Amino acid sequence: MILVKVPYNLRVSDEVRIYEKLLADSALKGVHIAPHTLRVASIFAILTRLEPSKKTGLSLMKKLKLYDGDSVEGYTQKDLRELQDEAQREGMQGISPRYVINRLSNALVKEGISCINPLDALRALKDGFEQHTGIAKEEREAYLNFIYEARKEFDELAKTEVQRAFIYSFEETARTVFNNYLDNVEAFVNKQKLLDPITEEEVDPDEKLMRSIEEQIGVTDNAKKAFREEIMIRISSLARKGQKFDYTSHDRLREAIEKKLFADLKNVVKITTSSRTPDPEQQKRVSEVVRRLMEDGGYCECCANELLRYVGTLLSR
């Protein structure tokens, strides 16, 4: 018999699929698992398998996102190949999928549990460290930090979910902001003026509007020209292929527009979700958000309300 060691998976999206398959084959397939629960557990598991990079400023979380195919500012596919080359034995250690599934199963079988959310999953993973004989003390300390990192990722996901649900006709609103931004960017890049829809006078591109969106993703004043030119190049490239450019065609622009909309709505969300005794109007909004989370997001009533309470806590800090 020859022992052949195979490295663990290093892509979050693939890890989620592994968990989905294992859970589908188990006796727990009838229990509801809140959205992002498996993703947050996967983020923790992958972090335990990664090796720190020699590249300055590249955290394990950024590395995790690069491996999963996400855009990370300042890094390209060339960097990804270099990262893989410098860590030849990456994935040969860390938390196994079986450990994660066992801990999730432990959380799912508790009496009175109708569903579990990402916080339940992280709590179950953390509680298992003491019971797992294969986790050394120094590893345990590192793993606790990875639990914290995964929790931070969930915090952002949770706020995005709730704020998106609060925005009426989110897609339409986003596209309106997107089209307005593009009109101004095109005029800026081509050194043209715009026609004011009310006065019908020629006006300069709205710098305040463009910066209010670009600043959401950290585009500096010095970098704004290059960012805007990049957008126009992407539009031209897609047009040559007969494809239409919309606000989802550019990951960073999509993120910027969503963050802009969410920032404008933050106070409304904070007041509504954190109020202990909501007035009838606030209660109506909460009920509507719960309905949208259930219909569009895959939540049940229990985990939708839990998500709202949690986000209310985050925004009150």
PEHUQUI-V975241 format. One record per residue. PSI is psi in whole degrees, -180 to 180 (none if undefined). NEAR is the number of other C-alpha atoms within 10 Angstrom. D_LAST is the distance of its C-alpha to the last C-alpha in whole Angstrom. Layout:
psi = <PSI	PSI>
near = <NEAR	NEAR>
d_last = <D_LAST	D_LAST>
This chain:
psi = <130	126	121	115	128	129	152	158	147	11	126	-46	-37	-35	-40	-43	-35	-46	-41	-41	-45	-40	-36	-30	-3	179	3	9	-15	-6	138	133	120	150	144	-6	-50	-34	-44	-41	-37	-40	-46	-49	-45	-39	-36	-17	-13	152	140	142	156	-12	130	131	-1	101	166	-34	-42	-40	-43	-44	-38	-45	-31	3	8	156	129	120	132	-2	148	-178	-29	-42	-38	-45	-40	-40	-42	-35	-33	-8	70	-30	16	136	-3	-5	171	-174	137	157	-35	-40	-46	-47	-40	-41	-38	-40	-40	-38	-34	-28	0	145	136	3	122	-24	164	150	176	-36	-39	-42	-46	-37	-42	-40	-44	-43	-25	-11	-42	-30	-17	111	-20	-2	111	165	-44	-33	-39	-41	-41	-40	-36	-37	-36	-34	-43	-43	-42	-37	-40	-39	-41	-38	-44	-41	-43	-46	-40	-44	-49	-44	-36	-42	-27	-23	119	131	59	-48	-44	-41	-44	-42	-34	-47	-42	-48	-39	-43	-46	-41	-43	-38	-44	-44	-40	-50	-39	4	49	173	163	157	119	123	-19	-53	-16	24	154	130	158	156	144	94	-38	-43	-48	-43	-33	-27	-47	-34	-20	-26	19	19	117	168	-35	-28	-4	-40	-46	-39	-44	-39	-37	-40	-47	-36	-42	-40	-46	-41	-44	-37	-39	-27	5	21	149	140	121	-176	-11	-1	-17	111	-45	-36	-41	-47	-41	-44	-43	-43	-36	-47	-42	-38	-41	-28	-4	-45	-37	-46	-44	-48	-44	-42	-25	-7	126	-31	76	143	172	-38	-43	-41	-36	-42	-44	-46	-39	-41	-42	-43	-44	-40	-38	-43	-39	-22	-7	17	155	173	-37	-55	-24	-45	-37	-42	-43	-44	-41	-45	-37	-40	-44	-45	-16	-10	none>
near = <3	4	5	6	7	9	13	19	18	21	17	24	16	14	21	20	14	18	20	15	12	15	17	12	10	12	9	15	13	11	14	18	22	20	20	15	19	25	21	25	28	26	26	26	27	24	26	22	22	21	18	15	16	11	10	6	8	14	12	19	18	16	21	19	15	20	19	14	13	12	16	14	11	7	13	11	12	8	14	14	11	12	19	14	11	13	14	10	14	18	20	14	13	18	20	15	20	12	14	22	21	14	19	25	17	14	19	21	13	9	7	7	11	15	18	19	22	24	18	16	24	24	14	20	24	17	12	17	18	12	9	11	8	10	16	11	11	8	14	15	12	13	22	16	15	22	22	14	18	23	19	13	15	20	17	12	15	20	21	16	18	22	24	21	21	22	17	10	10	15	12	11	14	19	16	13	17	20	13	14	22	18	13	21	23	18	15	20	15	11	10	14	16	17	12	11	8	6	8	9	10	12	12	14	21	17	12	9	13	18	16	14	23	25	15	17	17	13	17	12	10	8	11	16	14	12	17	20	16	13	19	17	12	14	17	15	14	13	12	9	8	9	11	12	16	14	21	14	14	16	12	19	22	19	16	22	24	23	21	20	18	20	14	10	15	16	13	14	25	18	15	20	25	18	13	9	9	15	11	9	10	17	15	13	17	20	13	14	23	25	17	18	25	16	11	10	15	15	22	20	13	16	23	23	18	13	24	25	15	18	24	20	13	15	15	12	5>
d_last = <57	55	52	50	46	44	41	37	36	34	32	29	31	34	32	31	34	36	33	34	38	37	36	38	41	39	40	36	36	36	32	30	27	24	24	23	23	26	25	22	25	27	25	24	28	29	27	29	32	32	33	31	33	35	34	32	28	28	26	26	24	26	29	28	27	31	32	31	32	29	29	28	28	31	33	36	38	40	37	36	40	40	37	39	42	40	39	42	41	38	37	39	37	33	32	35	34	36	33	30	33	34	30	29	32	31	28	30	33	31	32	30	28	29	27	24	21	20	18	21	23	21	21	25	25	24	26	29	29	31	33	34	37	37	34	34	32	31	31	28	26	26	25	22	21	22	20	17	18	19	16	14	17	16	12	14	17	15	13	17	18	16	17	20	21	20	22	26	28	26	29	31	28	27	31	32	29	31	34	33	32	35	37	36	36	40	41	39	41	44	44	44	43	42	43	41	41	42	44	46	46	45	42	40	37	34	32	29	29	29	27	24	25	26	23	20	22	23	26	27	30	33	32	32	36	36	33	35	38	37	36	39	41	39	40	44	44	43	45	48	47	47	44	41	38	35	31	31	34	32	29	27	28	27	23	23	24	22	19	20	21	17	16	18	17	13	13	15	13	10	12	15	13	11	14	15	19	19	22	25	24	20	22	24	22	20	23	24	22	22	26	25	23	26	29	28	26	27	25	26	25	23	21	21	19	17	16	15	13	11	10	9	7	6	6	4	0>
